[in-house]
Amino acid sequence: MPLTAAEILANPAYHHVVRDLPPTKKGKVSVAKGRGGPFDVAYEIHGTGPIHIVWIMGLGAFKWYWQRQTKDFGHDQSSKYTCLIFDNRGMGESDKPTMLYSTSEMAKDTIELLDHVGWTAQRQTHVVGISMGGMIAQELALLEPERIASLSLISTAAQLINTIGYIEHLRSRINIFIPKSLDDQLAEVKTRVSTTWLSEPDPDNEFPTNGDRFAAQELTKRRDTQGFTRKGFICQALAAAWHKKSAEQLRELAEKVGRDRIQVMHGTKDVLITIPHAEVLVRDLGGEGAGVRKIIFEGRGHYLPLEERQEFRRLIERMIEETETL
């Protein structure tokens, strides 16, 4: 049986479920002046290497959700890679303005952050975006295509479409905003991850299973009442819901970035953004025959950087290696 919230909180490992990964640099940058701001976006830089990667997180998640990739790239290979992680507006240590959020405006936040850290050269930045972060990455690629060295779109969509039946879809959207007990919240969020991965033993032997460690991470976020707020979550959720990139826009994106610089990854058991979204995204970017890479993970859910950490790392490294020489 999965551990309850109370049992997780009593586990000594709970207090360091967020790894101690000291950044090379951290700070806040003021963004969106003249766009409803200014307000601050919090960021960290890990590593000092010549290859630059910006990791864009999804709906309702903090920058430290990239901690496995931060370690794999920005610490274990710190002389090769420099990683930039940040909290999107509305979440974590970033400000949470009450205003209309959109993925295009959040992409502009990201561009201002890239300008602030000096990542302005052509083909200098490898962009990795998951879920809503993948939507932001699409907008970023349309706004600044010449700056992108590679574009990895993970568990994301050009627009959200109803692929699970109207009533079920409506219920899932409404349920996000209904207050629940911590145990009910954990049970709900676990549906986004493959059951096989959840039941596997925790590789660090600190929790019984991957699912218990995953739940501990979620608890850490949800108990941070300053970083994770209802207002911030709803503002981000609406931005993701309203994201829409047409086939014409995606074709323009692909032509300007370069189709051989783009890869799309998705899990067949993703219930949050279902697999047909990936098929549409790849098709409208130009398709595999034109050079776009499609990687489908059979039996995996929404959180591929967790569920397929080693393979995910390999695929990102491969894309970077190949596009660095283009």
VOGU-3710 file (C-alpha; in Angstrom, 3 decimals, decimal comma):
1> mpltaaeila> 0,000/0,000/0,000  1,236/3,535/-0,736  2,335/5,552/2,274  -0,191/8,043/3,584  0,623/11,737/3,771  1,174/11,390/7,509  3,578/8,475/7,021  5,527/10,383/4,385  5,847/13,413/6,630  7,168/11,160/9,418
11> npayhhvvrd> 9,834/9,653/7,158  13,255/11,236/7,895  13,975/11,333/4,159  11,054/13,693/3,614  13,113/16,653/4,778  15,624/16,294/1,953  13,375/15,109/-0,865  14,423/18,356/-2,539  18,112/17,739/-3,105  20,783/20,131/-1,889
21> lpptkkgkvs> 22,168/21,237/-5,243  23,959/24,553/-4,680  23,580/26,792/-7,727  26,476/28,516/-9,413  24,353/31,643/-9,333  20,835/32,551/-8,284  18,736/35,657/-8,206  15,636/37,435/-9,378  15,128/39,473/-12,511  12,472/42,119/-13,034
31> vakgrggpfd> 10,422/41,343/-16,151  7,302/42,496/-18,004  7,841/46,221/-17,668  5,175/47,673/-19,935  3,448/44,278/-20,108  1,543/44,481/-16,834  4,649/44,441/-14,674  7,244/44,819/-13,535  7,447/41,738/-11,357  10,233/39,368/-10,369
41> vayeihgtgp> 11,096/35,949/-11,761  13,371/33,771/-9,616  16,097/31,723/-11,299  19,139/29,548/-10,676  22,134/28,700/-12,830  23,867/25,347/-12,348  27,161/24,530/-14,022  29,750/26,556/-15,910  30,046/24,693/-19,207  29,888/26,118/-22,737
51> ihivwimglg> 26,616/24,354/-23,644  23,568/26,252/-22,418  20,228/24,627/-21,567  17,112/26,390/-20,320  14,576/24,085/-18,680  10,988/25,413/-18,721  8,677/23,855/-16,146  4,979/23,118/-16,475  1,749/24,000/-14,721  1,869/24,371/-10,958
61> afkwywqrqt> 5,456/23,142/-10,592  8,563/24,708/-9,080  11,977/25,063/-10,669  13,387/22,367/-8,388  11,191/19,803/-10,171  14,094/19,739/-12,632  16,436/18,594/-9,828  17,302/15,267/-11,470  18,241/16,980/-14,718  19,965/19,781/-12,810
71> kdfghdqssk> 22,144/17,122/-11,174  22,676/15,080/-14,354  23,693/18,059/-16,474  24,552/21,013/-14,223  26,430/19,122/-11,488  27,634/15,753/-12,773  28,747/17,439/-16,022  29,177/20,987/-14,757  32,205/21,735/-16,943  30,244/20,797/-20,083
81> ytclifdnrg> 26,796/22,266/-19,408  25,280/25,384/-17,910  21,652/24,913/-16,852  19,121/27,678/-16,276  16,015/26,826/-14,237  13,373/29,263/-13,038  9,924/29,614/-11,538  7,342/30,785/-14,036  5,233/33,760/-12,995  2,634/32,627/-10,472
91> mgesdkptml> 4,696/29,905/-8,857  7,498/29,221/-6,396  9,782/32,122/-5,545  8,583/34,224/-8,474  5,956/36,902/-8,070  2,292/36,030/-8,491  0,632/39,019/-10,109  -3,133/39,063/-10,418  -3,579/39,446/-14,152  -4,272/37,503/-17,305
101> ystsemakdt> -1,448/35,037/-17,951  -0,703/33,646/-21,405  1,971/31,325/-22,702  3,151/34,048/-25,092  3,622/36,519/-22,235  5,381/33,842/-20,186  7,681/33,235/-23,153  8,523/36,939/-23,124  9,358/36,590/-19,418  11,742/33,800/-20,407
111> ielldhvgwt> 13,354/35,877/-23,131  13,954/38,735/-20,684  15,533/36,243/-18,296  17,783/34,915/-21,077  18,769/38,485/-21,905  19,551/39,112/-18,233  21,936/36,143/-17,972  23,543/37,008/-21,317  22,322/34,106/-23,415  21,686/36,206/-26,504
121> aqrqthvvgi> 23,810/34,700/-29,273  22,396/32,852/-32,254  21,922/29,103/-31,741  23,297/29,421/-28,214  20,424/28,032/-26,139  18,993/24,531/-26,019  15,367/24,755/-24,908  13,577/21,967/-23,013  9,942/22,494/-22,055  7,495/20,105/-20,412
131> smggmiaqel> 3,686/20,338/-20,468  2,770/24,042/-20,137  6,526/24,650/-20,325  6,452/23,058/-23,768  3,741/25,507/-24,762  5,905/28,373/-23,529  8,805/26,884/-25,492  6,696/26,960/-28,673  5,982/30,652/-28,129  9,658/31,303/-27,400
141> alleperias> 10,620/29,559/-30,635  8,212/31,746/-32,625  9,517/34,926/-31,005  13,265/34,173/-31,117  13,853/31,223/-33,472  17,422/32,174/-34,362  18,547/31,899/-30,722  17,462/28,273/-30,380  20,076/25,548/-30,797  17,558/22,759/-30,178
151> lslistaaql> 13,943/22,478/-29,075  12,708/19,544/-26,998  8,935/19,494/-26,464  7,916/17,090/-23,710  4,378/15,917/-22,896  2,890/19,015/-24,486  0,471/20,217/-27,131  -0,169/22,883/-29,741  -3,561/23,291/-28,061  -5,563/21,257/-25,598
161> intigyiehl> -8,295/19,214/-27,241  -10,876/16,917/-25,666  -9,743/13,347/-26,301  -11,218/11,636/-23,227  -14,930/12,326/-23,501  -16,713/15,558/-22,673  -18,089/14,646/-19,235  -14,826/13,137/-18,027  -12,874/16,065/-19,410  -15,164/18,581/-17,722
171> rsrinifipk> -14,966/16,704/-14,422  -11,163/16,569/-14,529  -10,959/20,325/-15,160  -13,379/21,159/-12,332  -11,724/18,776/-9,883  -8,465/20,706/-10,051  -10,098/23,560/-8,151  -12,009/21,532/-5,529  -10,287/21,462/-2,101  -9,307/17,919/-1,083
181> slddqlaevk> -7,451/16,172/1,714  -3,724/15,697/1,196  -4,204/11,966/0,654  -6,860/12,606/-1,990  -4,635/15,180/-3,672  -1,751/12,705/-3,795  -3,951/9,956/-5,198  -5,185/12,292/-7,938  -1,753/13,543/-8,987  -0,409/9,985/-9,148
191> trvsttwlse> -2,851/9,232/-11,974  -0,599/11,335/-14,211  2,300/8,895/-13,798  2,504/5,302/-15,034  1,467/2,740/-12,430  4,460/0,533/-13,247  6,899/3,326/-12,400  4,999/4,252/-9,248  5,241/0,703/-7,912  8,970/0,270/-8,593
201> pdpdnefptn> 11,368/0,517/-5,612  12,859/3,901/-4,805  16,418/3,726/-6,227  17,762/5,664/-3,228  16,137/3,228/-0,762  14,759/6,111/1,300  11,106/5,419/0,494  9,420/2,097/-0,274  8,555/3,034/-3,871  8,955/5,673/-6,563
211> gdrfaaqelt> 5,351/6,589/-5,858  6,109/7,430/-2,247  9,044/9,651/-3,234  6,862/11,304/-5,873  4,206/11,917/-3,229  6,814/13,385/-0,875  7,853/15,837/-3,570  4,229/16,835/-4,133  3,697/17,282/-0,398  6,721/19,557/-0,188
221> krrdtqgftr> 5,263/21,779/-2,875  1,694/21,811/-1,558  2,785/22,629/1,993  4,648/25,664/0,681  1,673/27,982/0,957  3,692/30,997/-0,182  5,086/29,340/-3,286  2,066/27,263/-4,292  -1,079/29,369/-4,251  -4,562/28,878/-5,622
231> kgficqalaa> -4,329/32,192/-7,472  -1,034/31,332/-9,149  -2,227/27,878/-10,124  -5,464/29,136/-11,662  -3,686/31,888/-13,599  -1,247/29,337/-15,029  -4,012/26,820/-15,742  -5,939/29,361/-17,782  -2,804/30,225/-19,757  -2,326/26,567/-20,657
241> awhkksaeql> -6,017/26,123/-21,475  -5,991/29,061/-23,879  -2,720/28,152/-25,602  -3,251/27,589/-29,299  -0,749/27,332/-32,103  -2,147/26,780/-35,573  -0,668/24,484/-38,186  0,569/27,589/-40,006  2,304/28,909/-36,900  3,937/25,556/-36,187
251> relaekvgrd> 5,124/25,319/-39,776  6,659/28,775/-39,457  8,290/27,769/-36,168  9,766/24,617/-37,683  11,071/26,383/-40,757  12,791/29,112/-38,759  14,210/26,932/-35,987  14,993/24,008/-38,289  13,128/20,706/-38,183  16,317/18,767/-37,499
261> riqvmhgtkd> 16,632/20,772/-34,261  13,218/19,702/-32,907  12,161/16,613/-30,981  8,802/15,703/-29,445  8,492/13,189/-26,579  5,275/11,744/-25,179  4,028/8,808/-23,118  1,196/6,585/-24,321  -0,387/6,562/-20,857  -0,382/10,326/-20,414
271> vlitiphaev> -3,875/11,142/-19,146  -3,207/14,853/-18,619  -2,221/15,643/-22,211  -3,118/12,552/-24,201  -1,051/10,987/-26,974  -3,101/12,402/-29,898  -1,753/15,835/-28,933  1,774/14,646/-29,750  0,643/13,250/-33,096  -0,903/16,596/-34,056
281> lvrdlggega> 2,147/18,512/-32,869  4,588/16,395/-34,873  2,366/16,486/-37,960  1,965/20,258/-37,924  5,666/20,821/-37,307  6,252/19,011/-40,604  6,446/15,375/-39,619  9,179/12,833/-39,108  9,899/12,641/-42,815  10,912/16,294/-42,768
291> gvrkiifegr> 13,294/15,793/-39,840  11,218/16,291/-36,676  11,965/13,557/-34,162  9,101/11,778/-32,429  9,902/9,640/-29,399  6,979/7,718/-27,912  7,348/5,983/-24,550  5,054/2,990/-24,349  3,251/2,689/-21,024  4,622/5,913/-19,596
301> ghylpleerq> 2,692/8,904/-18,282  3,078/12,678/-18,161  6,336/13,050/-16,210  8,911/11,528/-18,566  11,944/13,191/-16,903  10,977/11,195/-13,791  9,705/7,985/-15,333  12,496/7,657/-17,899  15,300/9,627/-16,300  18,235/7,835/-17,937
311> efrrliermi> 16,699/7,540/-21,392  15,481/11,118/-21,198  19,007/12,211/-20,367  20,394/10,233/-23,296  17,920/11,743/-25,737  18,596/15,306/-24,603  22,347/14,702/-24,799  22,011/13,211/-28,273  19,978/16,135/-29,559  22,454/18,615/-28,108
321> eetetl> 25,455/16,800/-29,517  23,990/16,618/-33,000  22,702/20,180/-33,150  25,878/21,732/-31,745  27,541/20,828/-35,051  24,799/22,071/-37,402
//
